[in-house]
């Protein structure tokens, strides 16, 4: 498909002033409650990439195809100044990760067309059809253009024996397999870290960097070894590539010691010109070069002993190695996605107070601009929003393309030109204009010990002041994560069905500083439990929640929190524990977190008392709440074992419980029919046990399928 001709924009300067930001006005909505099926009508907009001259933005749109029971990604493009958005890739084969060539003549992207491996494809800007650039035996996991647009750096995993088979060999093997069931070879494990969700068992095949010459069609491997290399970034002169890698000895699986490295891009001797840039024992990731090539900015975690609890900062280091400078220590907030503009400023996204915002830092002075130009003051905008991604292109135009969501609208692409924020995609406007939504309120309340905690509160549709409603507490995952000012289908669905929904950010959450996050270190289910209960108490004190009709449920650490909660109180009439765990010692070596467990809790055979104290499984006899457990059968993040154990214990105790196992699902569900089934079960379970509906605790579709 041909692309529109190049447009030029002259931008004198850009100052991101939230008081002046103007969101696109939305036409009046037809008042219709949101439904389960609306989840599959929402198009997921992500991954903006700004063209070199700043005139166009490419982005990815994911469609959840319920009828076909699959998800499909397509690449779209829209003018930065606004106008008609056009699809660049056809339906039928997913395409994603679109990146403009630095010369602006083409767009490269990843796609697995014709049922082949994921490869890099190129779409000419002015005319022509997409052509495949790479033909590797294994999937291309990531890529980046060289500054002269003549080369690509690829991230490739070492090929397996199956990858190296020729087409004829694969065909012959398939024919044999049809006649005789192929017996799989045993897996031989010798790594310390040997499992990962969505991958499964890990072997010694590692990811490395390769340089692909577009004209010569040659592929040169430039890194190697028993290490994983990722996040490649070209130097401005095209001679070197920065990347992140844990190359600690004797075993990188045992540490968090990811560092920034630089390798020559033109070497034919693997790692012959490899330079270590950072030496921090914590994780250093996401490298990005300064325009003059003298510095590399990156994200750093300074204390490896705090693992995910450690705040992430933006830092800079000389591109030849040397003393690093941490720029955001005074911010005390997680900082991610740093990129340098042509004037030397470093943009980054900061996790702050239940929102994600785009900030800048001056690498020379360390002055942080929170969007309103005043150092040390947080931005105040007309309404809360969340920046989930952004692109400044080559950083020379002053334009920004940002992926932004609000509490009442899913992600769209916005442009920031001359300090004005304008919505330029409208992928979900038609749907949102049909819906009557509950506007989430950001509230503050006091916990048991006087700590101020915040969270989002959703009232039922047609809420009547003074009337109390059934209420669902939804602890979030993580635990070092947060609920943000962004659209979420689930609380809207529950509000449309007559529930108050509580989304607390208890201690342990990100966005409130190191001390706040670290408060639950080796103390899960204690202060976060108190904070969760404080939000329930707040909703009751406000005359909103009915204390006789309370429910709780969450996923991942939210499921773990649910297990903690129902072993400590009987105030909830129903609970749903998704992808949770309660008997933590049994997860050591079974999930992907052995290093995190050891860092925070020690070895279970040495610190048995700590492990047992934390595990709510040992208090399972306290549970009287009807509880639904669920999860995916190939989830190695929080395996289904945790749900099975809790279900088995409650069943043995004669308590009301049920277990739902979804085949072929990882921690994050992919299959639309499974997601729909899960949503239906949420409502059926809560309606039956909280509202006291005469309808069964299983959805109608379950009864129709013979359950």
Order of alpha helices (4+ residues) and beta strands (2+ residues): beta-beta-beta-beta-beta-beta-beta-beta-beta-beta-beta-alpha-alpha-beta-beta-beta-beta-beta-beta-beta-beta-beta-beta-beta-beta-beta-beta-beta-beta-beta-beta-beta-beta-alpha-beta-beta-beta-beta-alpha-beta-alpha-alpha-beta-alpha-beta-alpha-alpha-beta-alpha-beta-alpha-alpha
